[in-house]
Amino acid sequence: MDEHYFGDMRFLEVSPPIALKPFVNRYYLYENLDERFRRCSFRALPNGMVEIVLLFNNNRVIFITNRQKVVLSGFIAGIFELNHSMKLKVEVNGKPLRGISVLLTHLGVNRILGVNLCELTNKVIEFSSFGWAALSRLHHDVMEMEETREKLKNLNDFFLSQITANRHASQRILIVLNHLEHMSGPLTVERVAGEFSLSYKSLYRMFVEEVGLTPKMYLKILRFNLACRILSRQPSVSWADLVDRCGYYDQSHFIHEFKAIMKKSPLRYLKSSRGSFYLNRPYVFR
């Protein structure tokens, strides 16, 4: 387990056992409350992955979208577009924020949840949907356990049973998505299409049909997350190094994209957030 801090919040980053690595990327265990969550709403920006969230202590998340509020203590968040409008706020009821976040791999979405990526895109779904009653029971069981190791063992056992029982066919797009995670240099649709000997139209159609996003949007999400992750951990990194590592064309391209998403320049945002704006995804506090 690796211990980290996000503002005043302590969290543990845990790798899954070897048998689950193709299906589960990471577990994040949250403890205590960063005051920013109590004071204001925020946006949790996409990281290109699907996430299962289990909150404890009667903590809940309020999702505000299209002037409607949805309040959930356990949910699945799909991949969101960067410009998808959704505000969130944590409701803690006077108790410390505690919970577990599970980042699934793309294959894990197919085999653990038994759905295609596109079925979750731009959606936050409570466990009762899609026939996931077992997740509600799992949430209750894990919430009752005191020891962290017991919680993780329960999660591991559940996911392994899902993989064994679920024969959902893997999507064609998974090979492309896995390759993208290891690509360096400029990330363009044309380059990705060329590496897989696909036409632009074929790659575009595959992304839209199987992910629910255009390839251009997905690549933008990957670039931005990598940049935010590096800035959060290495705030003194040079722009030239950052641009090269994240696949932007040049410095102006990166700054323009950052300002369009965060509404501030990278330097101003680093100063206002004191470097604490990336946990398992970028956050924008209001």
C-alpha positions in Angstrom: 0.0 0.0 0.0 1.3 3.5 -0.9 0.1 6.4 1.3 -0.6 9.8 -0.3 -2.3 13.0 0.6 -4.7 15.1 -1.4 -4.9 18.4 0.5 -5.8 17.3 4.0 -7.2 13.9 2.9 -5.2 10.8 3.4 -5.6 8.0 1.0 -4.0 4.6 0.3 -3.3 3.4 -3.2 -3.4 -0.3 -3.5 -2.5 -2.6 -6.4 -4.8 -5.6 -7.0 -3.6 -9.2 -6.7 -1.9 -10.6 -9.9 -5.0 -12.5 -10.9 -7.0 -9.3 -11.0 -4.4 -7.0 -12.7 -5.9 -7.4 -16.2 -9.3 -6.2 -14.8 -8.6 -3.8 -11.9 -6.2 -0.9 -12.3 -6.0 0.4 -8.7 -7.9 0.6 -5.4 -8.0 4.0 -3.6 -9.1 4.0 0.1 -10.1 7.5 1.3 -10.0 8.7 4.9 -10.8 12.1 6.5 -12.0 15.2 4.7 -10.3 17.9 2.8 -12.2 21.1 3.7 -12.7 22.0 0.1 -15.1 19.1 -0.3 -17.2 20.4 2.5 -17.2 24.1 1.4 -17.9 24.0 -2.3 -19.0 22.0 -5.4 -16.3 20.7 -7.7 -15.9 18.9 -11.0 -14.2 15.5 -11.2 -12.7 15.5 -14.7 -12.5 12.3 -16.7 -9.4 10.1 -16.7 -10.5 7.7 -19.5 -11.4 4.9 -17.1 -14.5 3.5 -15.5 -14.7 3.8 -11.7 -16.7 2.0 -9.0 -17.2 4.2 -5.8 -18.3 2.9 -2.4 -18.8 5.6 0.3 -19.1 4.8 4.0 -20.3 6.6 7.2 -23.5 7.6 5.4 -21.4 9.8 3.2 -23.0 10.6 -0.1 -22.2 12.4 -3.3 -24.6 14.9 -4.8 -24.6 15.1 -8.6 -26.0 18.3 -10.1 -26.8 18.1 -13.8 -29.4 19.8 -15.9 -30.8 21.5 -12.7 -31.5 18.1 -11.2 -29.9 16.5 -8.1 -29.0 12.8 -7.8 -27.7 11.7 -4.4 -25.8 8.4 -4.2 -23.5 6.6 -1.7 -22.5 3.9 -4.2 -22.2 4.3 -8.0 -20.4 3.5 -11.2 -19.0 6.4 -13.2 -18.3 5.9 -16.9 -15.9 7.8 -19.1 -16.9 11.4 -19.5 -16.1 13.9 -22.1 -14.0 16.8 -20.9 -16.8 19.3 -21.7 -19.6 17.3 -20.1 -21.2 19.6 -17.6 -21.6 18.0 -14.1 -21.1 19.4 -10.7 -20.5 17.4 -7.5 -20.7 17.9 -3.8 -19.9 15.6 -0.9 -22.5 15.3 1.8 -20.7 14.1 5.0 -23.4 14.4 7.7 -20.8 15.5 10.3 -18.7 12.3 9.8 -15.3 12.0 8.2 -15.3 11.1 4.5 -14.4 7.4 4.0 -14.7 5.2 1.0 -13.1 3.1 -1.6 -12.7 3.9 -5.3 -12.0 1.1 -7.8 -10.5 2.0 -11.2 -11.4 -0.7 -13.6 -9.3 -1.5 -16.7 -11.3 -1.5 -20.0 -11.3 -5.3 -20.0 -12.5 -5.2 -16.4 -15.6 -3.3 -17.5 -16.4 -6.1 -20.0 -15.7 -9.0 -17.6 -16.6 -7.6 -14.1 -19.6 -5.4 -15.0 -20.6 -7.4 -18.1 -21.2 -4.3 -20.3 -19.5 -2.4 -23.1 -17.8 0.9 -22.4 -20.2 2.9 -24.5 -23.1 1.8 -22.2 -21.6 3.8 -19.4 -20.2 6.8 -21.2 -21.2 10.2 -19.8 -23.3 8.4 -17.1 -23.2 7.9 -13.4 -25.2 4.8 -12.5 -26.4 3.5 -9.2 -25.9 -0.2 -8.5 -29.6 -1.1 -8.9 -29.3 -0.4 -12.6 -28.1 -3.0 -15.1 -29.1 -5.7 -12.6 -26.1 -5.0 -10.4 -27.9 -5.9 -7.1 -24.8 -7.9 -6.1 -22.8 -4.6 -6.0 -25.3 -3.2 -3.5 -24.8 -6.3 -1.3 -21.0 -6.0 -1.7 -21.2 -2.3 -0.6 -23.1 -3.2 2.5 -20.8 -6.1 3.4 -17.6 -4.0 2.9 -19.0 -1.1 4.9 -19.6 -3.3 7.9 -15.9 -4.5 8.0 -13.5 -2.7 10.2 -10.1 -3.9 8.8 -8.8 -2.6 5.5 -7.4 -6.0 4.6 -10.9 -7.5 5.1 -12.5 -4.9 2.8 -10.0 -5.5 0.1 -10.2 -9.3 0.3 -14.0 -9.1 0.0 -13.7 -6.9 -3.1 -11.0 -9.2 -4.6 -13.2 -12.3 -4.0 -16.2 -10.6 -5.5 -14.4 -9.4 -8.7 -12.8 -12.8 -9.2 -16.2 -14.5 -9.0 -17.6 -12.0 -11.5 -14.8 -12.8 -14.0 -15.4 -16.5 -13.6 -19.1 -16.2 -14.1 -19.2 -13.6 -16.7 -18.4 -14.6 -20.3 -19.1 -11.2 -21.9 -17.0 -10.9 -25.1 -14.2 -8.4 -25.1 -14.5 -5.4 -27.3 -12.4 -5.0 -30.4 -11.4 -1.5 -29.3 -9.5 -2.9 -26.2 -6.3 -3.6 -28.2 -6.2 0.0 -29.4 -7.0 1.4 -25.9 -4.3 -0.7 -24.3 -1.8 0.4 -26.9 -2.6 4.1 -26.3 -1.6 3.8 -22.7 2.0 3.1 -23.7 2.4 5.5 -26.7 4.8 8.4 -26.4 5.1 11.5 -28.6 2.3 13.4 -30.3 -1.0 11.6 -29.9 -3.0 12.1 -33.1 -5.9 10.2 -34.6 -4.0 9.9 -37.9 -1.0 8.3 -36.1 -3.1 5.8 -34.1 -5.0 4.8 -37.3 -1.7 4.3 -39.1 -0.2 2.1 -36.4 -3.2 -0.2 -36.7 -3.5 0.0 -40.5 -7.0 1.5 -40.2 -8.5 4.3 -42.1 -9.5 7.5 -40.2 -13.2 6.7 -40.8 -12.8 3.1 -39.5 -11.0 4.2 -36.3 -13.6 7.0 -35.8 -16.5 4.6 -36.2 -14.9 2.0 -33.8 -14.4 4.6 -31.1 -17.9 6.1 -31.4 -19.6 2.7 -31.5 -17.6 0.9 -28.8 -16.4 3.8 -26.4 -19.1 6.4 -27.1 -16.4 9.1 -27.7 -14.6 10.3 -30.7 -10.9 9.2 -30.9 -9.9 12.9 -30.8 -11.7 13.4 -27.5 -10.3 10.2 -26.0 -6.7 11.2 -26.9 -7.4 14.7 -25.4 -8.4 13.1 -22.1 -5.3 10.9 -22.0 -2.9 13.8 -22.7 -4.6 16.1 -20.2 -4.5 13.5 -17.4 -0.9 12.7 -17.9 0.0 16.4 -17.9 -2.0 17.0 -14.7 -0.5 13.9 -13.0 3.0 15.1 -13.8 2.3 18.7 -12.7 0.8 17.5 -9.4 3.8 15.4 -8.6 6.5 17.5 -10.2 5.3 21.2 -10.2 8.8 22.4 -11.2 8.9 20.3 -14.4 9.9 22.3 -17.5 7.3 23.1 -20.1 9.4 21.6 -22.8 9.7 18.3 -20.9 6.0 18.2 -20.1 5.0 18.9 -23.6 7.3 16.2 -24.9 6.2 13.5 -22.4 2.4 14.2 -22.8 2.3 14.3 -26.6 1.3 17.9 -27.2 2.5 19.7 -30.3 4.1 22.6 -28.4 3.9 24.7 -25.3 1.1 27.0 -26.6 -1.0 23.9 -27.5 -0.7 22.6 -23.9 -1.4 26.0 -22.2 -4.4 26.7 -24.5 -5.9 23.3 -23.7 -5.2 23.6 -20.0 -6.9 27.1 -19.8 -9.9 25.9 -21.8 -10.5 23.0 -19.3 -9.4 24.5 -15.9 -10.3 28.1 -16.7 -6.9 29.2 -15.5 -3.3 29.0 -16.8 -1.2 26.1 -15.5 0.9 28.5 -13.3 -2.2 30.2 -11.8 -3.9 26.9 -11.2 -0.8 25.4 -9.5 -0.6 28.4 -7.2 -4.4 28.4 -6.3 -4.5 24.7 -5.7 -1.1 24.5 -4.1 -0.4 21.5 -6.4 -3.2 19.5 -4.9 -5.7 18.9 -7.8 -5.0 15.4 -9.0 -5.9 12.2 -7.1 -6.9 9.5 -9.6 -8.2 12.2 -11.9 -8.0 16.0 -12.1 -10.3 18.1 -9.9 -11.6 21.6 -10.4 -12.9 23.3 -7.2 -15.2 26.2 -7.4 
